[in-house]
């Protein structure tokens, strides 16, 4: 996978799994990473889990909107999304571009 660039289109998805399915949701996301990560034109992703065990955030990087559409129309993504539906209370997502970045200085 190519490293994410500041010019990438970024998709941020916030998931709220059903409380009894939180661990299963996280496991399913991690299990499917190799299959979904190998799709063309995906520049990478980061998956975060809230410390309170209620939410998860997926930050995905794409070259452009055409790359997002290609990804979302893939059989692999559709199958993964369908498998996760029963584990979720809700989800929301949107597209973002980088407004600024501040890197911490290493001491």
C-alpha positions as CSV (number, residue, x, y, z in Angstrom):
1,X,0.0,0.0,0.0
2,X,1.2,3.5,-0.8
3,X,1.7,5.9,2.2
4,X,-1.2,8.4,2.7
5,X,-0.5,11.8,1.3
6,X,-1.7,15.2,2.6
7,X,-3.6,15.6,-0.7
8,X,-5.6,12.4,-0.3
9,X,-9.3,12.2,0.1
10,X,-10.0,11.0,3.6
11,X,-13.1,9.0,4.6
12,X,-13.9,9.1,8.3
13,X,-16.4,6.5,9.6
14,X,-17.7,6.5,13.1
15,X,-19.2,3.2,14.3
16,X,-21.4,2.5,17.3
17,X,-21.6,-1.3,17.6
18,X,-24.4,-2.9,19.7
19,X,-22.9,-3.2,23.2
20,X,-23.0,-7.0,23.1
21,X,-21.3,-7.1,19.7
22,X,-18.5,-4.7,20.2
23,X,-15.7,-7.3,20.4
24,X,-17.1,-9.2,17.4
25,X,-17.2,-6.0,15.4
26,X,-13.6,-5.1,16.2
27,X,-12.5,-8.7,15.4
28,X,-14.4,-8.6,12.1
29,X,-12.8,-5.3,11.1
30,X,-9.3,-6.6,11.9
31,X,-9.9,-9.9,10.3
32,X,-10.9,-8.3,7.0
33,X,-8.1,-5.8,6.8
34,X,-5.8,-7.9,4.5
35,X,-8.6,-8.5,2.0
36,X,-9.9,-4.9,2.0
37,X,-6.5,-3.3,2.2
38,X,-5.3,-4.9,-1.0
39,X,-8.0,-3.2,-3.1
40,X,-6.5,-1.0,-5.8
41,X,-6.2,2.7,-5.2
42,X,-6.7,2.5,-1.5
43,X,-3.8,4.3,0.1
44,X,-4.3,2.9,3.6
45,X,-6.4,3.1,6.7
46,X,-6.2,3.5,10.5
47,X,-8.7,1.9,12.8
48,X,-9.2,3.4,16.3
49,X,-11.2,1.9,19.2
50,X,-12.6,4.2,21.9
51,X,-11.3,3.4,25.4
52,X,-14.8,3.3,26.7
53,X,-15.6,0.4,24.4
54,X,-18.6,2.1,22.7
55,X,-17.3,3.5,19.4
56,X,-14.7,2.8,16.7
57,X,-13.4,5.1,14.1
58,X,-12.0,4.1,10.7
59,X,-9.9,6.7,8.8
60,X,-9.4,5.6,5.2
61,X,-7.2,7.3,2.6
62,X,-7.9,7.4,-1.1
63,X,-6.4,9.1,-4.2
64,X,-9.7,10.7,-5.2
65,X,-13.5,10.2,-5.3
66,X,-13.2,7.8,-8.2
67,X,-11.0,5.6,-6.0
68,X,-13.6,5.7,-3.2
69,X,-16.4,4.7,-5.6
70,X,-14.3,1.8,-7.0
71,X,-13.7,0.6,-3.4
72,X,-17.3,0.8,-2.4
73,X,-18.5,-1.0,-5.5
74,X,-16.1,-3.9,-4.9
75,X,-17.6,-7.3,-3.9
76,X,-15.2,-7.5,-1.0
77,X,-16.4,-4.2,0.5
78,X,-20.1,-5.0,0.0
79,X,-19.7,-8.5,1.6
80,X,-17.9,-7.0,4.5
81,X,-20.4,-4.2,5.0
82,X,-23.3,-6.7,4.9
83,X,-21.6,-8.9,7.5
84,X,-21.2,-6.0,9.9
85,X,-24.8,-4.6,9.6
86,X,-26.2,-6.9,12.3
87,X,-23.5,-5.9,14.7
88,X,-24.1,-2.1,14.5
89,X,-26.4,0.3,16.3
90,X,-25.4,3.1,14.0
91,X,-22.7,4.4,11.7
92,X,-21.9,7.6,10.0
93,X,-19.2,8.7,7.6
94,X,-18.1,11.7,5.6
95,X,-15.2,12.8,3.3
96,X,-12.5,15.2,4.5
97,X,-9.4,16.9,3.2
98,X,-6.5,17.9,5.4
99,X,-6.8,21.5,6.7
100,X,-3.6,21.5,8.7
101,X,-1.2,19.1,10.5
102,X,0.9,19.5,13.5
103,X,3.5,16.9,14.3
104,X,4.8,16.5,17.8
105,X,8.5,17.1,18.3
106,X,10.4,14.1,19.6
107,X,12.5,15.0,22.6
